[in-house]
Amino acid sequence: MSEGYEILALDEAERVAHRDSTLIPVRYLLGFRPAGVNAWYADTGDQLMPPHTEDSGNEELYVVVQGRATFTVGEETKDAAAGTLVFVPAEVFRSAVAAEDGTIVFVVGGTVGQAFNAGGWEEFTLAEAYRHAGRIDDGRAVMERMVAEKPDYWAAAYNAGCWESMAGNPDAAFAHLRRAKELNAEEAAPYFREDTDLDNVRDDPRFQELLG
């Protein structure tokens, strides 16, 4: 990295598994904050981004950087060679499958009229990959960086608490979860009750205090 800028080669960047897809966590790797930016990698016949509908208002622009992909948008299917741009409005279903080995699709997304607010799912995905690989310190560093960057965002603290729960560190988990409740008890409450990521700490007396 040189001062003031950074260069990232997508075909050489770190990749992590996410919902039967392979994510290149561009936004996290570059520290990019103005918009949601990421990339997806797949070989022939494999899923690129997970099939989904953006019900939060996000619009997304997909760019086939390398290889070839078959997109399904709504009920239509389109073959997309390298250089193709696919724009998908909010609340429209989208999915894609690689039609060549080494296909990479870059995506940028955001909501019209709203400042971008990263929810932290990329950090959680990367930290989880590190946890499964036994790289606990690396995973914790990812989550701590996220919390430091967004100290007043309840979901950042909540996701850090979930990660520490699964990593077997209840003290750190409760510290983050209490912070999430302090920041937004109303939005956090349903997750406290239902999220299986917290199963490791549900029998701890502190969990009932958290619910109360």
C-alpha positions in Angstrom: 0.0 0.0 0.0 1.2 3.5 -0.9 0.1 6.5 1.2 -3.3 7.7 -0.1 -4.3 4.8 -2.3 -4.3 1.1 -2.6 -4.3 -1.4 -5.5 -6.2 -4.7 -5.3 -6.1 -7.4 -7.9 -9.4 -9.2 -7.8 -8.0 -12.5 -9.1 -5.4 -12.5 -6.3 -7.5 -11.2 -3.4 -8.5 -13.2 -0.4 -11.7 -15.3 -0.9 -14.1 -16.6 1.7 -17.1 -18.9 1.6 -20.6 -17.3 2.1 -23.9 -19.0 1.6 -22.8 -21.4 -1.1 -20.9 -18.6 -2.8 -17.3 -17.4 -2.8 -16.9 -13.8 -1.6 -14.0 -11.4 -2.3 -14.6 -8.9 0.5 -13.5 -5.8 -1.4 -15.0 -3.2 0.9 -13.2 -4.6 3.9 -9.9 -5.3 2.2 -9.7 -1.7 0.9 -11.4 0.0 3.8 -13.9 1.5 1.3 -16.7 3.4 3.1 -18.8 5.5 0.6 -20.8 2.5 -0.9 -21.2 -1.2 -0.7 -18.6 -2.8 -3.0 -17.7 -6.5 -3.2 -17.0 -9.2 -5.7 -17.9 -12.8 -6.2 -15.9 -15.7 -7.7 -17.0 -19.0 -9.2 -16.0 -21.7 -11.6 -18.3 -23.2 -14.3 -21.7 -24.1 -13.0 -21.2 -22.7 -9.5 -23.2 -20.0 -7.9 -21.8 -16.5 -7.9 -23.6 -14.2 -5.4 -26.3 -15.9 -3.2 -29.8 -15.6 -4.8 -31.6 -12.8 -3.1 -34.0 -9.8 -3.3 -32.8 -6.4 -1.9 -35.8 -5.5 0.3 -33.9 -2.7 2.1 -34.1 -0.3 -0.9 -30.6 -1.1 -2.2 -30.0 -0.9 -5.9 -27.1 -2.9 -7.3 -24.9 -2.8 -10.3 -23.1 -6.0 -11.3 -20.0 -5.9 -13.6 -18.6 -9.1 -15.1 -14.9 -8.5 -14.7 -13.6 -11.8 -15.8 -15.1 -14.9 -17.4 -18.8 -15.2 -18.2 -22.0 -15.5 -16.1 -25.6 -16.4 -16.5 -27.8 -13.9 -14.6 -31.4 -14.4 -13.6 -33.2 -11.1 -12.8 -36.8 -11.4 -12.0 -38.0 -14.0 -14.4 -35.5 -13.3 -17.2 -32.2 -15.0 -17.8 -29.3 -13.2 -19.5 -25.9 -14.5 -20.6 -23.2 -11.9 -19.6 -19.7 -11.9 -21.0 -16.8 -10.0 -19.5 -17.5 -6.3 -19.7 -21.3 -6.6 -19.3 -23.1 -4.5 -16.7 -26.3 -5.7 -15.1 -28.3 -3.2 -13.1 -30.9 -4.5 -10.7 -33.4 -2.2 -8.8 -34.5 -2.9 -5.3 -37.0 -5.6 -4.6 -36.2 -7.5 -7.7 -34.9 -11.1 -7.4 -31.4 -11.7 -8.7 -29.0 -14.7 -9.0 -26.1 -15.7 -11.2 -24.1 -18.8 -12.1 -20.6 -18.9 -13.7 -20.5 -20.0 -17.3 -16.7 -20.2 -17.3 -14.0 -21.1 -14.8 -12.5 -18.2 -13.0 -15.5 -15.9 -13.4 -15.5 -12.7 -11.2 -18.4 -10.4 -10.8 -17.9 -7.0 -9.1 -20.9 -5.3 -7.5 -21.6 -1.9 -6.1 -24.8 -1.1 -4.2 -26.6 1.6 -2.3 -29.9 3.2 -1.6 -31.0 6.4 -3.4 -31.0 9.4 -1.1 -29.4 7.6 1.9 -25.8 7.7 3.1 -24.3 4.2 3.0 -24.2 2.4 6.3 -22.3 -0.9 6.3 -24.1 -3.6 8.3 -20.9 -5.6 8.9 -21.9 -8.8 7.2 -18.6 -8.9 5.2 -16.6 -8.6 8.5 -18.6 -11.3 10.1 -18.2 -13.6 7.1 -14.4 -13.1 7.1 -14.1 -13.5 10.9 -16.2 -16.7 10.7 -13.9 -18.1 8.0 -10.9 -17.3 10.3 -12.6 -18.9 13.3 -13.3 -22.1 11.4 -9.7 -22.2 10.2 -8.5 -21.9 13.9 -7.3 -18.3 13.3 -9.2 -16.9 16.4 -6.9 -13.9 16.9 -7.3 -12.9 13.2 -11.1 -13.3 13.4 -11.3 -11.2 16.6 -9.1 -8.5 15.0 -11.6 -8.2 12.2 -14.6 -7.8 14.6 -12.7 -5.4 16.8 -11.8 -3.2 13.8 -15.5 -3.2 12.8 -16.6 -2.1 16.3 -13.9 0.6 16.4 -15.1 2.0 13.1 -18.8 2.0 14.1 -18.8 2.5 17.9 -22.4 3.8 17.9 -24.0 1.3 15.6 -25.9 -1.4 17.5 -25.5 -4.1 14.8 -21.7 -3.9 14.9 -21.7 -4.6 18.6 -24.3 -7.3 18.2 -22.4 -9.1 15.5 -19.2 -8.9 17.6 -21.2 -10.5 20.5 -22.4 -13.3 18.3 -18.9 -14.0 17.0 -17.5 -14.1 20.6 -20.3 -16.4 21.6 -19.4 -18.9 18.9 -15.7 -18.5 19.6 -16.3 -19.6 23.2 -15.6 -16.2 25.0 -18.8 -15.4 26.9 -17.3 -12.5 28.8 -16.5 -10.6 25.6 -19.8 -11.7 24.1 -21.9 -10.2 26.9 -19.8 -7.0 26.8 -20.7 -6.5 23.1 -24.3 -7.6 23.5 -24.9 -5.2 26.4 -23.5 -2.5 24.2 -25.9 -3.5 21.4 -28.8 -3.3 23.8 -27.7 0.0 25.1 -27.6 1.4 21.6 -30.9 0.0 20.3 -32.8 -2.3 22.6 -35.9 -2.4 20.4 -34.1 -3.7 17.3 -31.7 -6.0 19.2 -34.4 -7.7 21.2 -35.8 -10.1 18.5 -32.3 -11.2 17.7 -31.5 -11.9 21.3 -34.5 -14.2 21.5 -34.1 -16.1 18.2 -30.5 -16.0 16.9 -28.8 -19.4 17.1 -25.4 -17.7 17.1 -26.1 -17.0 20.7 -26.9 -20.6 21.7 -23.6 -21.0 23.5 -24.5 -18.3 26.0 -28.2 -18.8 26.5 -27.7 -20.9 29.7 -25.5 -18.2 31.3 -27.5 -16.3 34.0 -26.3 -13.1 32.3 -28.4 -13.9 29.3 -31.7 -13.6 31.2 -30.5 -10.3 32.5 -29.9 -9.3 28.9 -33.4 -10.3 27.9 -34.9 -8.4 30.9 
